[in-house]
Amino acid sequence: MRRRSNRLTGPREARVAIFDWYAISEHAGLPHNDDFVLAEPGYGVFLVADGMGGRPGGAQASRVAARAFMDYLRRVNPAAIASPAALRKAVSAANKAVHEIVRTDPRMAGMGTTLSAAVLPGTGGRIVHVGDSRIYRYRQGRLEQLTEDHTLEAEMLAHDMLPQAGEFAMRHVLSRAVGTQPTVEPHIAGLDLGGEDWLLLATDGFYNAIPAERMQDIAIVNAAASAHVLCRTLVRAALDAGPQDNVTLAVVRRLGRR
């Protein structure tokens, strides 16, 4: 799936940002795609999600969560769309929508999803994050990971409870996910994004296939290119590496306001 748009749809009363963005979500040789990418540039919202729970639960979880998140934000005053309160409630709406499916359908036991979003109104912005999908910022030759993985390994390492990364059998198990519990606490942080910066929103199938150093090298070469070129070049590198999961990437640059 490839998506791009330069048309802006959103709240008429708000000045909206102008973006160059592109997103790709690939099965990568698997029979189904549990990833989902959502872009609403008129609202300044860009999101990736990676569902879990097997067929059809994983794919359903990522889509239900993303749409519930966006449905909530559409009802928010445009001036408050990136506020921590609005983002927390949007994640709560996403969590409730997925968890209700789990609660009422025994076949969906274990269903849940990651959710990583950037909400970029006319100025400023915030990221909101649950799970192990990631958001990176590329700025002046340096790629920086802005999110921390919500996995058992990452949390145990943060508390010096593991001797070495990679020796923990359950290292990829999520410590937080949307929909697996009645409530979930997202990570929310402010975002500084300049006119020449790129945001990369990626699921683990992408970043596990391509080292961060390789991502950075590609971004350096293509920093002045379009979102279309940068995204396709990065995804091609990941696919050429033989990924073990679906590959999803969205790249975004905020160009200004209108």
C-alpha positions in Angstrom: 0.0 0.0 0.0 1.3 3.4 -0.9 -0.3 6.6 0.0 0.5 10.2 -0.6 -1.6 13.4 -0.8 -0.9 17.1 -1.2 -4.5 18.0 -0.7 -5.3 19.3 2.7 -8.6 18.5 4.4 -9.3 19.5 7.9 -10.9 22.1 10.1 -11.7 25.2 8.0 -11.3 27.6 10.8 -7.6 26.6 11.5 -4.6 27.5 9.6 -3.1 24.2 8.6 0.4 23.1 7.9 1.7 22.1 4.5 3.5 18.7 4.4 5.6 16.7 2.0 4.9 13.1 3.1 4.8 9.6 1.7 3.9 6.3 3.3 4.5 2.7 2.2 3.2 -0.5 3.9 4.4 -3.8 2.4 3.4 -7.4 3.1 7.1 -8.3 2.5 6.3 -11.8 1.4 3.9 -12.6 4.2 0.3 -13.7 3.5 -1.2 -10.8 5.4 -0.3 -7.4 6.6 -1.0 -6.5 10.3 0.5 -3.0 9.9 -1.5 0.1 9.2 -0.5 3.6 8.3 -2.8 6.6 8.6 -2.1 10.1 7.3 -4.5 13.1 7.8 -2.3 16.0 6.7 -5.2 18.5 7.0 -5.1 17.8 10.8 -1.3 17.3 10.9 -1.7 13.6 12.0 0.6 10.8 10.9 0.4 7.4 12.5 1.7 3.8 12.1 0.4 0.8 14.0 1.4 -2.9 14.1 -1.3 -5.3 15.2 -0.8 -8.6 17.0 -3.0 -11.5 17.7 -2.8 -13.5 14.5 -5.3 -13.5 11.6 -7.6 -11.6 11.6 -7.0 -10.0 14.9 -3.7 -8.3 14.2 -4.8 -6.5 11.1 -8.2 -5.6 12.7 -6.5 -4.2 15.8 -4.2 -1.8 14.0 -7.0 -0.5 11.8 -9.6 -0.1 14.5 -7.1 1.6 16.8 -5.9 4.1 14.2 -9.4 5.0 13.1 -10.7 5.4 16.6 -7.7 7.6 17.5 -8.3 9.9 14.5 -12.1 9.9 15.0 -11.5 11.3 18.4 -9.1 14.0 17.2 -11.6 15.2 14.5 -13.9 16.2 17.3 -11.3 18.2 19.2 -10.9 22.0 19.0 -8.2 22.5 16.4 -6.3 24.7 18.8 -6.0 21.8 21.3 -5.5 18.9 18.9 -1.8 18.4 20.0 -2.5 18.9 23.7 -1.5 16.1 26.1 -5.0 15.8 27.3 -6.4 15.4 23.7 -3.8 12.8 22.8 -4.3 10.9 26.0 -8.0 10.7 25.3 -7.4 9.8 21.7 -5.3 6.8 22.8 -7.9 5.9 25.4 -10.5 5.9 22.6 -8.3 3.6 20.5 -7.7 1.3 23.4 -11.4 1.1 24.3 -12.3 0.3 20.7 -9.8 -2.6 20.4 -10.4 -3.9 24.0 -14.1 -4.0 23.4 -13.6 -6.4 20.5 -11.3 -8.6 22.7 -13.8 -8.6 25.5 -16.8 -9.6 23.4 -15.2 -12.1 21.0 -13.2 -15.0 22.5 -11.6 -15.6 19.1 -9.7 -12.3 19.4 -7.9 -13.2 22.6 -4.4 -11.7 22.5 -5.4 -9.0 20.0 -3.7 -5.6 20.4 -1.6 -3.2 18.5 1.2 -0.7 18.7 0.5 3.0 18.0 3.0 5.7 17.2 1.7 9.1 16.0 3.0 12.5 15.3 0.5 15.3 15.6 1.7 18.5 13.9 -0.6 21.5 13.9 0.5 24.8 12.3 3.4 25.1 14.7 5.0 22.9 17.3 3.7 19.4 17.7 3.8 16.3 19.9 4.4 12.6 19.5 2.3 9.9 21.2 3.5 6.3 21.5 2.5 2.9 22.8 4.4 -0.3 22.0 7.5 -0.8 19.8 6.8 1.0 16.6 9.2 3.9 16.4 9.5 7.6 15.5 12.8 9.0 14.4 13.8 12.6 13.5 16.5 13.2 10.9 18.2 16.6 11.3 21.4 17.9 9.8 23.1 14.5 9.2 21.9 12.8 12.3 19.1 10.3 12.9 17.6 10.3 16.4 15.1 7.9 17.8 12.5 9.9 19.7 10.6 7.0 21.2 11.5 4.2 23.6 10.3 0.7 22.9 7.7 -0.6 25.3 9.1 -4.1 25.6 9.9 -6.3 28.6 13.6 -6.3 27.6 13.8 -2.5 27.2 12.1 -1.9 30.6 14.3 -4.5 32.4 17.5 -3.0 30.8 16.4 0.4 31.9 16.3 -0.9 35.5 19.7 -2.8 35.2 17.9 -6.1 35.5 19.5 -7.8 32.5 23.2 -8.5 32.0 23.1 -8.1 28.3 20.6 -7.2 25.6 19.6 -10.1 23.5 19.9 -12.8 26.2 16.3 -12.5 27.3 13.9 -15.1 25.7 10.9 -12.7 25.9 12.8 -9.6 24.8 10.3 -8.7 22.1 7.2 -9.1 24.2 5.4 -5.8 24.6 5.0 -4.3 28.1 2.4 -1.9 26.8 0.0 -2.2 23.8 -3.3 -0.7 22.7 -6.3 -2.9 23.5 -4.8 -5.7 25.6 -5.9 -4.2 28.9 -8.8 -2.0 29.9 -6.5 1.1 30.1 -3.1 2.0 28.7 -0.7 4.9 29.5 0.9 6.4 26.4 4.2 8.2 26.2 3.6 11.8 25.1 6.4 14.3 24.3 6.8 17.7 22.7 8.3 17.8 19.3 10.7 20.3 17.8 10.5 20.0 14.0 12.3 22.4 11.7 11.6 23.0 8.0 14.5 20.8 6.9 13.9 18.0 9.4 12.3 14.7 8.5 10.2 12.5 10.7 10.2 8.7 10.1 7.5 6.6 11.6 8.2 2.9 11.3 7.0 -0.5 12.5 9.5 -3.1 13.7 9.6 -5.0 10.4 11.3 -1.9 8.9 13.8 -1.0 11.6 14.7 -4.6 12.3 15.6 -5.1 8.7 17.8 -2.0 8.3 20.3 -0.7 10.9 20.0 2.8 12.1 23.3 3.7 10.6 22.1 2.6 7.2 18.9 4.6 7.6 21.0 7.7 8.5 23.2 7.2 5.5 20.2 7.0 3.1 18.7 10.1 4.8 21.9 12.0 4.3 22.0 11.3 0.6 18.3 12.0 0.1 17.7 14.8 2.6 16.9 17.3 -0.1 14.8 14.9 -2.1 11.0 14.5 -2.0 9.3 12.4 0.6 8.4 10.0 -2.2 12.1 9.4 -3.1 13.2 9.2 0.5 10.5 6.8 1.6 10.9 4.5 -1.4 14.7 4.4 -1.1 14.5 3.5 2.6 11.8 0.8 2.1 13.7 -0.7 -0.8 16.8 -1.1 1.4 14.7 -2.8 4.0 13.0 -5.2 1.5 16.4 -6.0 0.0 17.6 -7.1 3.4 15.0 -9.8 3.6 12.7 -8.7 6.4 10.9 -11.2 8.7 7.8 -9.1 9.1 5.6 -6.5 7.3 7.4 -3.3 6.5 5.8 0.0 7.1 7.3 3.5 6.9 5.9 7.0 6.7 8.2 10.0 6.2 7.0 13.6 6.8 8.4 17.1 6.5 6.5 20.2 7.5 7.0 22.8 4.8 5.1 25.7 6.3 1.5 26.9 6.9 -1.4 28.3 4.9 
